[in-house]
Amino acid sequence: NEKSPGTAADTATNAIPDSSGKGHHATASAALPYVAGGTNYGGTSALQFTVGGGNLAVPDPAGAFNFTPTQSITLEAVIRTVNIGENSVGCIAAKQGTAPGEWWWRINATGTQQFWVNDSTGSRNVAGNAVLNDGLWHHVAAIFDGGRQELRLYVDYQLDGSAAAVYATP
């Protein structure tokens, strides 16, 4: 349900539909512009985000975005990024401030990705090595593997970093 490049996202509540069918519709905090997407990824349009320029909020009343140390989660995105500034980070996705913990997936000022998870037992993170602020489209993935107790990052389907993420069993 993307709009054509040159148009803007609707800021009405739940105006950006979730195509998964799970009802996780998003609300844009600003009239984010649509741009041409990557031709290697379907060639559809994409939303353009800037540092401090708005975000999408997805309500989670049932806790679908929470995960426990024994569960696994995979987050995927197709992104294109450029230099975001020496003291800035660009958030790809985040869950903040609710039990059982919070997590962040971001692009650091160096252009590399990082996935960070935190709960009452502490924080764990993994940083990638690939520099993504090259202006090209990349498929990225962040994984918490509950079975292996490991965090992993991928860029264009290649492992970009991994780290142990051992948690106390709830």
Residue pairs with C-beta under 8 A, 6 or more apart in sequence:
1 16
1 17
1 19
2 34
2 37
2 44
2 45
2 46
3 9
3 34
3 45
4 34
4 45
5 34
5 35
5 36
5 45
6 33
6 34
7 33
7 34
8 31
8 32
8 33
8 34
9 15
9 16
9 28
9 30
9 31
9 32
9 33
9 34
9 47
10 16
10 28
10 31
11 27
11 28
11 29
11 30
11 31
12 27
13 27
14 25
14 26
14 27
15 25
15 26
15 27
15 28
16 25
16 26
16 27
16 28
16 56
17 25
18 24
18 25
18 26
18 58
22 64
24 58
24 59
24 60
24 64
25 58
26 56
26 57
26 58
27 56
27 57
27 58
28 47
28 54
28 55
28 56
29 54
29 55
29 56
29 57
30 53
30 54
31 54
32 47
32 48
32 49
32 53
32 54
32 56
33 47
33 48
34 45
34 46
34 47
34 48
35 45
35 46
35 47
35 48
36 43
36 45
36 46
37 43
37 44
37 45
37 46
37 78
37 137
38 46
38 78
38 80
38 136
38 137
40 137
41 78
41 137
41 139
46 78
46 80
47 56
49 55
49 90
51 84
51 85
51 88
51 90
55 91
58 65
60 66
60 95
60 98
63 98
65 95
66 95
66 98
66 99
66 100
66 101
67 73
67 100
67 144
67 146
68 100
68 146
68 170
69 119
69 146
69 149
69 167
69 168
69 169
69 170
70 146
70 147
70 169
70 170
71 144
71 146
72 143
72 144
72 145
72 146
72 147
73 143
73 144
74 141
74 142
74 143
75 92
75 93
75 105
75 115
75 141
75 142
75 143
76 139
76 140
76 141
77 92
77 93
77 139
77 140
77 141
78 137
78 138
78 139
78 140
79 92
79 107
79 132
79 137
79 138
79 140
80 135
80 136
80 137
80 138
81 90
81 107
81 111
81 132
81 133
81 135
82 133
82 134
82 135
83 111
83 133
84 90
84 107
84 109
84 111
84 133
85 109
86 109
87 109
88 109
89 106
89 107
89 108
89 109
90 106
90 107
91 104
91 105
91 106
92 105
92 106
92 107
92 113
92 140
92 142
93 104
93 105
93 142
94 102
94 103
94 104
94 105
94 106
95 102
95 103
96 102
96 104
100 119
100 120
100 170
101 117
101 118
101 119
101 120
102 117
102 118
103 115
103 116
103 117
103 118
103 144
104 114
104 115
104 116
105 113
105 114
105 115
105 116
105 142
106 113
106 114
106 116
107 113
107 114
107 132
107 133
108 114
108 127
110 131
111 131
111 132
111 133
111 134
112 127
112 128
112 129
112 130
112 131
112 132
113 127
113 128
113 130
113 132
113 140
113 142
113 153
113 155
113 160
114 125
114 126
114 127
114 128
114 153
115 125
115 126
115 142
115 144
115 151
115 153
116 123
116 124
116 125
117 123
117 124
117 125
117 144
117 151
117 165
118 124
119 167
121 167
121 168
124 151
124 163
124 164
124 165
124 166
124 167
125 151
125 163
126 151
126 152
126 153
126 161
126 162
126 163
126 165
127 153
127 161
128 153
128 155
128 160
128 161
129 160
129 161
130 138
130 155
130 158
130 160
132 138
132 140
132 155
138 155
138 156
139 154
139 155
139 156
139 157
140 153
140 154
140 155
140 160
141 152
141 153
141 154
142 151
142 152
142 153
142 154
143 150
143 151
143 152
143 153
143 154
144 150
144 151
144 165
145 151
145 152
149 164
149 165
149 166
149 167
150 162
150 163
150 164
150 165
151 162
151 163
151 164
151 165
152 159
152 161
152 162
153 159
153 160
153 161
153 162
154 160
